[in-house]
Amino acid sequence: MQNNSVVLGDLIGTGKKLEIGCFKCRLHIYIAPECLTVSPATPLPCIAALLRCPQCHSINQEAGYPIWVRPDARPPRMGANSIQVGL
Ligand SMILES: [Zn+2]
């Protein structure tokens, strides 16, 4: 079973975040893939179908698909200046 879909498990452990957006309310957030309680084998497009926008509570349904999910497109560790170290 091979396809080009990125699955959640591909991101876990890489330090990459999941980018989630909502066209309806223009929400745009990054979350750690570990925070989701779905199977690591779940393809990202399917995850969008499972999510509810935390801001406007939209969901993807027949009337529209406002929620989108993709791997964090920001380049990892692009210069120390852009990284904030906590503590
Ligand atoms: Zn929304």
Boltz pocket constraint, residues with backbone or C-beta under 6 A from the ligand:
constraints:
  - pocket:
      binder: B
      contacts: [[A, 22], [A, 23], [A, 24], [A, 25], [A, 26], [A, 27], [A, 53], [A, 54], [A, 55], [A, 56], [A, 57], [A, 58]]
      max_distance: 6.0
